[in-house]
Amino acid sequence: MPNHLAGEPSPYLQQHADNPVDWYPWCDEAFQRAEQEDKPIFLSIGYSACHWCHVMERESFTDAATARFLNEHFISIKVDREERPDLDAIYMQAVTAMTGQGGWPLSVWLTPDGAPFYGGTYFPPAPRYGMPSFPQVLKMLVSVWSGRRQDIHETAASLLAHLDREDETRSTALPRERLLAGAMDHLRPSFDPVYGGWGEAPKFPQPLLLEFLLARRRSSTQPQVEQDIELTLDAMVAGGIYDHLGGGFHRYSTDERWLVPHFEKMLYDNAQLARCYLHAWQSMGKPRYREVAEETLDYLIREMQHPLGGFFSATDADSEGEEGAFFVWTPQQIREALPAGSADDFMAAYGVTAAGNFEGANILHRPLPPAGDRGAHLDTQPDLSVARAQLFAVREQRPYPARDDKILAGWNGLALAALAEAARALRSDRYREVAIKTGRFIQESFVRPGSRLAHLWKDGQTRGNGFLEDYACVIEGLIALYQLTFAENWYQSAKDLADSMVEHFKRPAGGFYDTSDDHEDLVVRPRSLQDSLTPSGNAMAATVLLKLGAYAGDTRYTDLAEETMATSAELVNRAPGMFGQWLLAYHLADSGITELAIVGDLNAPQTAALLSVATEGFRPTMIIAAHSGNSTSAVPLLEVHRLQSGEAASAWVCRRSTCLAPVTDPQELAGLLDS
């Protein structure tokens, strides 16, 4: 008998449509049935590329006896966290409060009115890893539901009160420079001096923290900052977390060495990491970082882009029923694919052995020396690009991991920002075309009347209201696209979306809610300050409002950004490693935005020379506007800088409401920007 998921568009929900568990999507019908039958709700939240979500499905949700017990005693609801990040945020916060940790699959038990009272993540089918089995948990909860109902209601009330307290304002005035310097000091003790990154296994890429170090590199009093950045970037790209044949990064590493990943690939990871490696190349001049940025963007364009222009969400960790099967190699497979000498050279360079490093097979990686200049080691390796291309062609014949083909607004905003910045920095016509195509797709497919955003697009249909993260990340992407093309429709669209974001998400006590004012009523209205897998919506909102305030000359945007930052200062000061996008926003506000306005015929060589200077180097606190000067501009920053007839193309540099005299010489402009 089919459950209630068959008509759902989410690929993750579709994966569970044939389970014997009588799954419902999140809907009124499920809650009404729970109320009528006086049953608790079992809420399971995951996503299509989640390896342990698949494991729990195979072990428990396809098991007939477990399904019978669930169907008899619970109303079961399945949620795709990427489709409903609001629900994920609320119930993840509840489980973290109960257990001290969270993750996916997220398993939560609710009263019929949606209040959480018990939760966890993955539960095995039999007791192991110090965890009770899933059947044990279910039987315990049935007993508690029938015999200790008052305890359940008290627990649920306590949790809801905790969630409400989490929304209390924390507006705190802290000197920005002290907060930023303190963050640098705080990050140092948890840094891994051997393999880079922060913390121990499992180890996740932290592109936002790396972006913060890059932004602070020149002003920092810590001499090892550049070494830390380089160590981390080199160790990640040498490890198995990086796809050495196809480009792009896997989700995270199960060990501290970045060797053995969980093999899913996510759009948000690759968009953020491509941008991070691009900025590292701009900042430090290492060609290998440019190469990684290009390979990662090329992977996204080749394997993750819809023909209309948007980008899909993820690819699975598993294929042919095994994790990583698409990506791993045996020596025999390599010898069959490559000439003898080339095979030996390749296996030596990529750590391939008969014993293997993953269930008898090999995850390709670049073994690094235990100490010394690892970057130089990577730079002096033999050119094996031909062998890599040959193995890539062989790999293309294997069964592909499943792809989650829903397209999400916010994640596409991150991809747009990476593509637009790469097109500008690398002067790439190809990336420029892809960025414009992506911007048009977002504009045509996600933006509704009144500058309201949809959250999800699939098979020509949009679904759901946009969340704060969607608005903020799309605005960031549109600003980057404006700075690439100087087509003012992109600036205007970013500004209109920002006005809509403020109207529908603003919180009276400062900052923003995750959901709009016309969103479905939930047990609480969520407000997430901490970065998760993507930048905090509040932090990204503060970032883009600072930029728009500079473009528009409108203190309303700047004041809103300042109010938003004040709500997070206490938390950022206490645990900066969890608030990377906030650190970037604070750095932007503390440094002050450098405004560069270039006015002149955009097709003329002199104007092009000035614009060329603007693309050189890494200037994370600079915004650029350009205009022909012979007509009215929609960008207020440009309206105050006009050319008289016959005047040469000119550039104005402004900082903290003060503009320097215009310059026409590219070298003079470079000197002003570097001063």
Beta strands, then each sheet from edge to edge (+ up, - down):
strand 1: 23-24
strand 2: 41-46
strand 3: 75-80
strand 4: 106-110
strand 5: 116-120
strand 6: 252-253
strand 7: 261-262
strand 8: 265-266
strand 9: 314-315
strand 10: 318-319
strand 11: 322-323
strand 12: 403-404
strand 13: 407-408
strand 14: 447-448
strand 15: 452-458
strand 16: 461-465
strand 17: 594-599
strand 18: 622-627
strand 19: 650-655
strand 20: 658-659
sheet 1: 1+ 3+ 2+ 4- 5+
sheet 2: 6+ 7-
sheet 3: 8+ 9- 12+
sheet 4: 10+ 11-
sheet 5: 13+ 15- 14+
sheet 6: 13+ 15- 16+
sheet 7: 18+ 17+ 19- 20+
end
